[in-house]
C-alpha cells in the first residue's frame, strides 16, 4: 500500500517544527538537558535514527547540530 502523501507531508511539517526547537536548543548546549547525556536524549534518539534510515533522511540535512549529536552517539562518542 502506498503511503498517504498528505499525511506524510503534514507529518514532515510537524517534525520540522520539533527539529527547529531541538536545533535552537542544541546550538546552546551539547545535549537536550544541558551538557550531559540524559533520559531526554535517550528518549528522542531512536526517532532521529529512524528518520535517518528512511527515504526522508534528507529532511535532517539542514539540522546539522541535531545530526551531529546523533552521529556522535552512534559512534559511541559523547
C-alpha positions as CSV (number, residue, x, y, z in Angstrom):
1,X,0.0,0.0,0.0
2,X,1.4,3.4,-1.0
3,X,1.8,6.0,1.8
4,X,-0.8,8.8,2.0
5,X,1.1,11.7,0.6
6,X,-1.0,14.3,2.5
7,X,-0.3,12.5,5.9
8,X,3.5,12.3,5.0
9,X,3.7,16.0,4.2
10,X,1.8,17.0,7.3
11,X,4.0,14.8,9.5
12,X,7.1,16.3,7.9
13,X,6.0,19.8,8.7
14,X,5.3,18.8,12.3
15,X,8.7,17.1,12.6
16,X,10.4,20.3,11.2
17,X,8.8,22.3,14.0
18,X,10.2,19.9,16.6
19,X,13.6,19.9,14.9
20,X,13.7,23.7,14.9
21,X,13.3,23.6,18.7
22,X,16.0,20.9,19.0
23,X,18.4,22.8,16.7
24,X,17.9,26.1,18.7
25,X,18.5,24.3,22.0
26,X,21.4,22.2,20.8
27,X,23.2,25.2,19.5
28,X,23.4,26.4,23.1
29,X,24.1,23.1,24.9
30,X,25.6,19.7,23.9
31,X,22.5,17.7,24.9
32,X,18.8,18.3,25.4
33,X,19.0,18.7,29.1
34,X,22.4,20.5,29.3
35,X,25.9,19.4,28.9
36,X,25.2,15.8,30.0
37,X,23.5,12.9,28.3
38,X,20.2,12.3,29.9
39,X,16.9,10.4,29.5
40,X,15.7,13.3,27.4
41,X,18.3,12.5,24.8
42,X,17.9,8.7,25.2
43,X,14.1,9.1,24.6
44,X,14.4,11.0,21.4
45,X,17.5,9.3,19.9
46,X,15.6,6.3,18.4
47,X,13.3,8.6,16.5
48,X,16.2,10.5,15.0
49,X,17.9,7.3,14.0
50,X,14.7,6.0,12.4
51,X,14.3,9.2,10.3
52,X,17.9,8.8,9.2
53,X,17.1,5.3,7.8
54,X,14.1,6.3,5.8
55,X,13.7,7.8,2.3
56,X,13.0,11.1,4.2
57,X,16.5,11.3,5.8
58,X,17.3,14.4,3.7
59,X,14.8,16.2,5.9
60,X,17.5,16.3,8.6
61,X,20.2,17.8,6.3
62,X,19.5,21.4,7.4
63,X,19.6,20.4,11.1
64,X,23.4,20.0,11.4
65,X,23.6,20.3,15.1
66,X,20.9,17.6,15.7
67,X,22.5,15.3,13.1
68,X,26.0,15.8,14.7
69,X,24.7,14.7,18.1
70,X,23.0,11.6,16.7
71,X,26.1,10.7,14.7
72,X,28.3,11.1,17.8
73,X,26.0,8.9,19.8
74,X,26.0,6.2,17.1
75,X,29.8,6.2,17.1
76,X,30.0,5.9,20.9
77,X,31.3,9.5,21.5
78,X,29.8,11.8,24.0
